[in-house]
Amino acid sequence: MRILFASQAIDGHFNPMTGVAVRLRERGHDVRWYTGPVFAPKLAVLGIPLLPFERAIEHRADNLLELYPERARLKGPRAIGFDGEKIFASNVTNFFEDIRSLAVDFPFDVAVVDSTMFIHRLTSRLLNKPLVNFVVLPNMESDPLVPPLFFGFTPPRNPAEKILQAAAGVLSDHVILRPAGQSYRRQHAAYGLAVPKRGHLVDEPYRCSDAVIQTGPEALDFPRRQTNPKVHYVGALLPHRPQPSQPGQSRESGANTAESEWPRYPATFLVTQGTVDNTDHGKLIIPALEAVKDMDALVVVATGGRGTEELRARYPQANVVVRDYVDFAKVLEFTDVFISNGGFGGVQLSLSKGVPLVVSGINEGKSDVNARVEYAGVGINLKSEHPSPAAITRAVTAVLSEPRWKARARHMRDQFVGADPAAAAADVVEGVLPPSSA
């Protein structure tokens, strides 16, 4: 079977798909990947041919402010609306035309598409191809019991919260996401495709797919009134981990993983601000360091490759280790609290190791991830883009001193034990075609 993977050129969207792509290649399928040229080295290591963006704009974690300088001044709903239109909706036609062109030389049998590309209707309807929607975020499909996206709500507990969330839902659909929705409809109209008026823009990838690979365990989602039989919760889809090229070195991230050299303390904290919104360390990394640097604990900080030397100079304490990258899977084996801005991949990895979290982040959908952490009781949500050191200290102290946080995180870990998410996701892809075509 010829399988086309398609993803944004953003690490948090590309990386979770790699394990599935490699598993399908190992099963004998011809797997190729449409994404930005930035991932050419990673795909070469994985042995998967790159089909690079031609018309599409390559939105990367490190070039968004260069492409859109005005984005730095936006916050809250305005930032969400801007990203929805510029980063996601505006590229739909470019993505589709690239894929239609490459299909001439690579007539794929099925497409596995990042949900945030929003090309599902065009690809499935105009190319008449089976399509699997790959969701690297929490389940975005709307449901009467699920709060509206982007506000960081947990399910309402009383009539007042229901009214507030209903109003927020109207604001989200008719104000925040209106420019993105209008752009999406205009682009489909140019192809003669009508988009149903009812429903939400984020429902489109679910509507127009033959199957949905949903990362994460169902236990980390909110309760739902409606069950979509297309949606398959496959567990924590983590980046494929090639064999290291030399001791202590991860080829995937360039991370020095010689943790045996680090001193041992009664507790270990892992701190990260992600790979996109990590230019201003004053948001989370610095407040976190101020909060825990004097504790009797090892503090491991992953900067994502930005400002590492400056942080090392500012925090020379023996118990503080600052690196561009670390092997999260290894460090989390002996971590007591993960302090994070709420990247969904990191949250899943932390919970797969039974490590409770302190989360603080709002932008790029982090508020909705962190709301699920709060609702599941596996961590403390600070609900801030700029938490204070005092708030982080209180949260970390509570997680360390109150057994319930660790107990719930370990209970969530049981949802991951014994699972093979890459195999489950590969089965979903193979299942969209009749056996004679597979």
Long-range contacts (C-beta under 8 A, 24 or more apart in sequence): 1-29, 1-30, 1-109, 1-110, 1-430, 1-433, 1-437, 1-438, 2-29, 2-30, 2-32, 2-106, 2-107, 2-108, 2-109, 2-110, 3-29, 3-30, 3-31, 3-32, 3-108, 3-109, 3-110, 3-111, 3-112, 3-429, 4-32, 4-33, 4-34, 4-51, 4-99, 4-102, 4-103, 4-106, 4-108, 4-110, 4-111, 4-112, 5-31, 5-32, 5-33, 5-34, 5-35, 5-48, 5-111, 5-112, 5-113, 6-33, 6-34, 6-35, 6-95, 6-99, 6-111, 6-112, 6-113, 6-114, 6-117, 6-119, 7-33, 7-34, 7-35, 7-113, 7-114, 7-117, 7-134, 8-35, 8-36, 8-59, 8-114, 8-116, 8-117, 9-35, 9-36, 9-37, 9-38, 9-39, 9-53, 9-58, 9-59, 9-60, 10-59, 10-60, 10-61, 10-276, 11-61, 11-275, 12-61, 12-136, 12-274, 12-275, 12-276, 12-343, 12-344, 12-345, 13-114, 13-116, 13-136, 14-39, 14-42, 15-238, 15-239, 15-345, 16-134, 16-136, 16-215, 16-237, 16-238, 16-239, 16-345, 17-112, 17-114, 17-134, 17-136, 17-237, 18-42, 18-46, 18-239, 18-240, 19-237, 19-238, 19-239, 19-240, 19-421, 19-422, 19-425, 20-112, 20-134, 20-213, 20-237, 20-422, 20-425, 20-426, 20-429, 21-46, 21-48, 21-112, 21-240, 22-46, 22-47, 22-48, 22-240, 22-422, 23-422, 23-423, 23-425, 23-426, 24-426, 24-429, 24-430, 27-426, 27-430, 32-106, 32-108, 34-98, 34-99, 34-102, 36-60, 42-252, 45-242, 45-251, 45-252, 46-240, 46-242, 51-102, 51-106, 53-94, 53-98, 54-98, 54-101, 55-93, 55-94, 55-97, 55-98, 56-91, 56-94, 56-95, 56-98, 57-90, 57-91, 57-94, 59-87, 59-91, 61-275, 61-276, 64-276, 65-279, 75-363, 75-385, 76-362, 77-150, 77-171, 77-175, 77-176, 79-363, 80-150, 80-176, 80-177, 80-363, 81-175, 81-176, 81-177, 81-178, 81-179, 81-180, 83-364, 84-176, 84-177, 84-179, 84-180, 84-201, 85-179, 85-180, 85-183, 88-116, 88-117, 88-118, 88-180, 89-118, 89-179, 89-180, 89-181, 89-183, 89-184, 89-187, 90-183, 91-117, 92-117, 92-118, 92-119, 92-122, 92-183, 92-184, 92-187, 93-187, 93-190, 95-119, 96-122, 96-123, 96-126, 99-123, 99-127, 100-126, 100-127, 103-127, 109-433, 109-437, 110-429, 110-432, 110-433, 112-213, 112-429, 113-205, 113-209, 115-140, 115-205, 118-184, 118-201, 118-204, 118-205, 120-204, 120-205, 120-207, 120-208, 120-209, 121-188, 121-193, 121-195, 121-204, 121-207, 121-208, 122-188, 122-191, 122-193, 124-208, 124-209, 124-210, 125-193, 125-208, 126-191, 126-193, 130-210, 130-432, 130-433, 131-208, 131-209, 131-210, 131-432, 132-209, 132-210, 132-211, 132-212, 132-213, 132-428, 132-429, 132-432, 133-205, 133-206, 133-208, 133-209, 133-211, 133-212, 133-213, 134-213, 135-205, 135-212, 135-213, 135-214, 135-215, 136-215, 136-237, 136-344, 136-345, 137-215, 137-344, 137-365, 137-368, 137-369, 138-216, 138-220, 138-221, 138-344, 138-365, 138-368, 138-369, 138-372, 139-214, 139-221, 139-224, 139-231, 140-202, 140-203, 140-205, 140-206, 141-202, 141-203, 141-206, 141-228, 141-231, 142-199, 142-200, 142-202, 142-203, 143-222, 143-224, 143-225, 143-226, 144-225, 144-226, 145-222, 145-223, 145-224, 145-225, 146-222, 146-224, 147-222, 147-371, 148-172, 148-173, 149-202, 149-365, 149-368, 150-176, 150-365, 150-367, 150-368, 151-367, 151-368, 152-362, 152-367, 152-368, 152-370, 152-371, 152-381, 152-383, 153-371, 154-222, 154-371, 154-374, 154-375, 155-222, 155-223, 155-375, 173-200, 173-201, 177-201, 206-230, 206-231, 210-432, 211-428, 211-429, 211-431, 211-432, 213-237, 213-425, 213-428, 213-429, 215-344, 215-345, 215-348, 215-421, 216-344, 216-348, 217-412, 217-415, 217-416, 218-415, 219-376, 219-412, 219-415, 220-347, 220-348, 220-351, 220-372, 220-376, 220-412, 220-415, 221-372, 222-372, 222-375, 232-424, 232-425, 232-428, 234-419, 234-421, 234-424, 234-425, 234-428, 235-415, 235-416, 235-419, 235-421, 235-424, 236-348, 236-349, 236-351, 236-352, 236-416, 236-421, 237-348, 237-421, 237-422, 237-425, 238-329, 238-345, 238-348, 238-349, 238-352, 238-421, 239-345, 240-422, 241-329, 250-325, 250-327, 253-325, 253-327, 254-324, 254-325, 255-323, 255-324, 255-325, 255-326, 255-327, 256-323, 256-325, 256-326, 257-326, 257-327, 257-330, 259-327, 259-330, 259-331, 259-334, 262-298, 262-300, 262-321, 263-298, 263-318, 263-319, 264-298, 265-296, 265-297, 265-298, 265-319, 266-296, 266-297, 267-295, 267-296, 267-297, 267-298, 267-336, 267-337, 267-400, 268-297, 268-298, 268-299, 268-300, 268-331, 268-334, 268-335, 268-336, 269-295, 269-297, 269-298, 269-299, 269-300, 269-335, 269-336, 269-337, 269-338, 269-339, 269-396, 270-300, 270-302, 270-326, 270-328, 270-331, 270-332, 270-335, 270-337, 270-338, 270-339, 270-355, 271-299, 271-300, 271-301, 271-302, 271-339, 271-340, 272-301, 272-302, 272-304, 272-328, 272-339, 272-340, 272-341, 272-343, 272-346, 273-303, 273-304, 273-341, 274-304, 274-340, 274-341, 274-343, 274-346, 274-361, 274-364, 274-366, 275-304, 275-343, 276-364, 277-341, 277-361, 277-363, 277-364, 278-303, 278-304, 278-306, 279-306, 279-307, 281-306, 281-307, 281-311, 282-386, 283-341, 283-385, 283-386, 284-339, 284-341, 284-360, 284-361, 284-387, 285-311, 286-311, 287-386, 287-387, 287-388, 287-389, 287-392, 288-339, 288-389, 288-392, 289-315, 289-320, 290-389, 291-389, 291-390, 291-392, 291-393, 291-396, 292-339, 292-392, 292-393, 292-396, 293-317, 293-319, 293-320, 295-396, 297-336, 300-326, 300-331, 300-335, 302-326, 302-328, 329-353, 336-399, 336-400, 337-396, 337-399, 337-400, 338-379, 339-392, 339-396, 341-366, 342-366, 342-367, 342-369, 342-370, 342-373, 343-369, 344-369, 347-373, 350-409, 351-378, 351-409, 351-412, 351-413, 351-416, 352-413, 352-416, 353-413, 354-406, 354-409, 354-410, 354-412, 354-413, 355-409, 356-399, 356-405, 356-406, 356-408, 356-409, 357-399, 357-409, 358-382, 358-392, 358-395, 358-396, 358-399, 360-384, 360-385, 360-387, 360-392, 361-385, 376-408, 376-412, 377-404, 377-405, 377-408, 378-405, 378-408, 378-409, 378-412, 379-405, 379-409, 380-405
